[in-house]
Amino acid sequence: ASYGPNPICKGCLSCSKDNGCIRCQHKLFFFLRREGMRQYGECLHSCPSGYYGLRTPDMNRCSRCRIENCDSCFSRDFCTKCKTGFYSHRGRCFRGCPPGFAALEGLMECVEGCEVGQWSEWGTCSRNNKTCGFKWGLETRTRQIVKKPAKDTIPCPTIAESRRCKMAVRHCPGGKSGRRPAKTKDKKKKKKNLMERAQKQHSIFLATDKTSQ
C-alpha cells in the first residue's frame, strides 16, 4: 500500500491518502464507507450490517441488501436476518407474519401455522338438550383443522364457538315445558297456607285465654 502506516489502508493492495483503499487483498471485501459528503474505501473480512459479500474475479465487494428492514442478507434479494422487531419469512422482513404462518418469537421467524377450514352453518338452537320450552338457548358452529402447525407449541385457532339464540318454539308439544314442574309451586302454596292457619289458630288461642282469665 502507498500509505501503509495509515490505519485506513489496512488490507489494501493500493490506497489513496484521501480516498482510502482502492483495491483490496484477495480474501477481503471492498467496502465504500460514506460519512457526510466524504467517502473512502475499506478492506474488511466481513461486510457490515445491511450488506452482503459479493465475490467476483476482479475484486470482492460489499453490496447493499435491497430488502427493506434487513440486517444481513445472503444476496441482494434474500435476507437472512431482519432488523429488531421484524420477522424473517422466505427472505423478506415483516412486522407480522402473513396469513397461515405463525411467529417464533425467539428466532423472529415465521413458520407454517395451523390452518383451519371454513365455519359450518350455525346449529339448532337448544337448551338442556331441548329445542323447545325455553325462550333463549345456544347455537354452535364448528370448523375442522386442515393442516397441523409445524411446531407443537403453536396453538390452533378456536374450532368451535357458540352464541345466544332465541328458540323458534317457545312451548313444547303436549304442554311440556323446560321450566320447573308445577309441583314446586304447589309445595310453596301449601306451606304458605299452613303458616296462615297456624297463625290464625294461635290468635284464637290467645283470645280464648284472655277471656278465661
C-alpha positions in Angstrom: 0.0 0.0 0.0 1.2 3.5 -0.7 0.3 4.7 2.8 1.0 1.7 4.9 1.2 3.4 8.3 -2.3 4.9 7.8 -4.9 2.6 9.6 -7.3 3.3 6.8 -5.0 1.4 4.4 -5.1 -1.8 6.3 -5.5 -4.8 4.0 -5.2 -2.7 0.8 -3.3 -3.5 -2.3 -3.4 0.1 -3.3 -4.5 3.1 -1.1 -5.1 6.8 -1.6 -4.4 9.3 1.2 -7.8 11.0 0.5 -10.0 8.1 -0.6 -8.6 5.2 1.4 -8.4 1.7 -0.1 -8.8 1.5 -3.9 -8.0 -2.3 -4.2 -8.1 -5.0 -1.5 -6.2 -8.2 -0.9 -7.7 -11.2 -2.5 -9.7 -12.6 0.5 -11.0 -9.3 1.8 -14.1 -7.3 0.7 -14.0 -3.8 -0.6 -16.5 -1.5 1.3 -17.1 2.1 0.3 -17.9 3.9 3.5 -19.8 7.2 3.4 -19.5 9.9 6.2 -21.4 13.0 5.3 -20.0 14.4 2.0 -16.9 12.3 2.3 -16.4 8.6 1.2 -13.5 6.3 1.4 -12.7 2.7 0.8 -12.0 0.0 3.4 -11.0 -3.7 3.2 -12.9 -5.9 5.5 -13.1 -9.6 6.4 -16.9 -9.5 6.5 -19.4 -6.9 5.4 -21.3 -4.6 7.8 -25.0 -4.8 8.7 -27.2 -4.2 5.7 -24.6 -5.5 3.2 -23.5 -8.9 1.8 -20.2 -10.1 0.4 -20.2 -10.4 -3.4 -17.2 -12.3 -4.8 -16.1 -11.5 -8.3 -12.9 -12.4 -10.2 -11.9 -8.7 -10.3 -12.4 -7.8 -6.6 -14.7 -8.9 -3.8 -17.2 -6.2 -2.8 -19.7 -5.4 -0.1 -23.1 -4.9 -1.8 -26.1 -3.3 -0.1 -29.1 -5.5 0.7 -32.1 -4.4 -1.3 -34.7 -5.8 1.1 -36.4 -3.4 3.4 -35.6 -3.7 7.1 -32.9 -6.3 6.5 -29.9 -6.5 8.8 -27.9 -9.1 6.9 -28.6 -10.9 3.6 -27.4 -13.8 1.5 -27.9 -12.0 -1.7 -29.4 -8.6 -2.7 -32.9 -10.2 -2.7 -32.7 -12.8 0.1 -32.5 -11.6 3.8 -31.0 -14.0 6.4 -31.6 -11.7 9.4 -34.1 -8.9 9.8 -33.7 -5.8 11.9 -35.0 -5.8 15.5 -38.8 -6.1 15.7 -39.2 -7.7 12.3 -39.9 -11.4 11.4 -38.0 -13.2 8.7 -40.1 -15.1 6.2 -38.8 -16.5 2.9 -36.0 -14.0 2.6 -38.2 -11.0 3.4 -38.9 -9.0 6.6 -42.4 -8.4 8.1 -43.9 -6.7 11.1 -46.3 -9.6 11.5 -46.4 -13.0 9.8 -48.5 -13.5 6.7 -51.8 -15.4 7.0 -51.3 -19.1 7.6 -48.0 -18.6 9.3 -47.1 -18.3 13.0 -44.3 -16.3 14.7 -41.5 -17.9 16.6 -40.6 -15.1 19.0 -37.2 -16.4 20.0 -35.9 -16.8 16.4 -38.1 -14.0 15.0 -39.1 -16.2 12.1 -42.4 -17.1 10.5 -43.2 -20.8 10.2 -46.2 -22.7 8.9 -49.0 -22.3 11.3 -52.3 -24.2 12.0 -54.7 -24.0 9.1 -58.4 -24.4 9.7 -61.3 -24.7 7.3 -64.4 -22.6 6.8 -67.1 -22.3 9.6 -70.1 -24.6 9.3 -73.6 -23.3 9.5 -75.0 -22.4 12.9 -76.6 -25.5 14.6 -80.1 -25.8 16.1 -80.9 -23.5 19.0 -81.2 -25.6 22.1 -81.0 -25.7 25.9 -80.6 -28.7 28.2 -80.7 -30.8 25.0 -84.2 -29.5 24.2 -85.3 -27.4 21.3 -88.4 -26.1 22.9 -89.8 -25.0 26.3 -87.4 -22.0 26.8 -87.3 -18.5 25.3 -83.5 -18.5 24.9 -80.9 -21.1 24.1 -77.4 -21.6 22.5 -76.4 -22.4 18.9 -73.0 -23.7 17.9 -70.8 -23.8 14.8 -67.5 -25.6 14.1 -64.6 -25.9 11.7 -62.0 -28.5 11.0 -58.2 -28.4 11.3 -57.0 -28.7 7.7 -53.2 -28.6 8.5 -51.4 -29.1 11.8 -48.7 -26.5 12.7 -45.0 -27.1 12.1 -44.3 -26.8 15.8 -46.4 -28.4 18.6 -46.0 -25.2 20.6 -48.0 -23.2 18.0 -51.7 -23.1 19.0 -54.5 -23.5 16.6 -57.4 -21.0 16.3 -60.7 -22.0 18.0 -62.6 -24.7 16.1 -65.9 -24.2 17.9 -67.9 -21.2 19.1 -71.4 -20.6 20.5 -73.8 -17.7 20.7 -77.1 -16.9 22.4 -80.2 -17.5 20.3 -84.0 -17.2 20.5 -85.9 -20.5 20.3 -88.3 -20.9 17.4 -90.7 -23.0 19.5 -91.4 -21.5 22.9 -93.8 -24.2 24.2 -93.2 -27.9 23.7 -96.0 -30.1 22.0 -98.3 -31.6 24.6 -97.8 -28.7 27.0 -94.4 -29.8 28.2 -92.0 -27.1 29.2 -88.4 -26.8 30.2 -89.5 -24.8 33.2 -89.7 -26.2 36.7 -92.6 -28.6 37.3 -95.8 -27.2 38.9 -95.3 -29.4 42.0 -92.7 -26.9 43.3 -95.2 -24.1 43.2 -97.9 -26.3 44.9 -95.5 -27.1 47.7 -94.8 -23.4 48.3 -98.5 -22.6 48.2 -99.3 -25.4 50.7 -96.6 -24.3 53.0 -98.0 -20.7 52.9 -101.5 -22.0 53.8 -100.2 -24.0 56.7 -98.4 -20.9 58.1 -101.5 -18.8 57.8 -103.7 -21.5 59.5 -101.1 -21.8 62.3 -101.1 -18.0 62.9 -104.9 -17.9 62.9 -105.1 -20.8 65.4 -102.5 -19.0 67.6 -104.6 -15.8 67.5 -107.7 -17.7 68.6 -105.9 -19.4 71.4 -104.6 -16.0 72.7 -108.1 -14.6 72.6 -109.6 -17.6 74.4 -107.0 -17.4 77.1 -107.7 -13.8 77.8 -111.5 -14.5 78.1 -111.0 -17.3 80.5 -108.9 -15.0 82.8 
